Amino acid sequence: MTEDEAAELQSLRSSIDNIDAALVHLLAERFKCTQRVGHLKASAGMPPADPAREREQIARLRALAEESHLDPAFAEAFLAFIVAEVIHHHERIAEDAARD
Ligand SMILES: C=C(O[C@@H]1C=C(C(=O)O)C=C[C@H]1O)C(=O)O
């Protein structure tokens, strides 16, 4: 590797570290919102999962991914991974609310 290439690699890795930090912060904010949604839905007797809402989100994210030259299947899988975790949280919130 030339000196220029080594410098470019270091610079790219520095940007990747910043992007990863932003992703963690964004996810933390998203989970703050979804926790509150979980409490609102539990107190209204709504189910933890909302498949109709998820279908809308998937369609929207796949379109955004295509526009951004990101693999739509990857975008959908990434969203599904996050939503599955959110639904677990909502199930736990509903169980706790039912016990109180
Ligand atoms: C956050 C909600 O709960 C669930 C999680 C979702 C999400 O993480 O985006 C979307 C729909 C629901 O299955 C919601 O109903 O809005």
The ligand as an SDF file (V2000), in Angstrom:
LIG
                    3D

 16 16  0  0  0  0  0  0  0  0999 V2000
  -43.5600    1.1800   16.9780 C   0  0  0  0  0  0  0  0  0  0  0  0
  -44.6620    0.4400   16.7750 C   0  0  0  0  0  0  0  0  0  0  0  0
  -44.7380   -0.9180   17.1250 O   0  0  0  0  0  0  0  0  0  0  0  0
  -44.2320   -1.9670   16.2830 C   0  0  0  0  0  0  0  0  0  0  0  0
  -42.8740   -1.6190   15.8390 C   0  0  0  0  0  0  0  0  0  0  0  0
  -42.6920   -0.8580   14.7190 C   0  0  0  0  0  0  0  0  0  0  0  0
  -41.3950   -0.1420   14.4760 C   0  0  0  0  0  0  0  0  0  0  0  0
  -40.4150   -0.4280   15.1810 O   0  0  0  0  0  0  0  0  0  0  0  0
  -41.3560    0.7390   13.5960 O   0  0  0  0  0  0  0  0  0  0  0  0
  -43.7530   -0.7140   13.7940 C   0  0  0  0  0  0  0  0  0  0  0  0
  -44.9470   -1.3160   13.9860 C   0  0  0  0  0  0  0  0  0  0  0  0
  -45.2280   -2.1960   15.1470 C   0  0  0  0  0  0  0  0  0  0  0  0
  -45.2100   -3.5540   14.7420 O   0  0  0  0  0  0  0  0  0  0  0  0
  -45.8980    1.0280   16.2410 C   0  0  0  0  0  0  0  0  0  0  0  0
  -46.9640    0.3780   16.3120 O   0  0  0  0  0  0  0  0  0  0  0  0
  -45.8320    2.1730   15.7340 O   0  0  0  0  0  0  0  0  0  0  0  0
  1  2  2  0
  2  3  1  0
  2 14  1  0
  3  4  1  0
  4  5  1  0
  4 12  1  0
  5  6  2  0
  6  7  1  0
  6 10  1  0
  7  8  2  0
  7  9  1  0
 10 11  2  0
 11 12  1  0
 12 13  1  0
 14 15  2  0
 14 16  1  0
M  END
$$$$
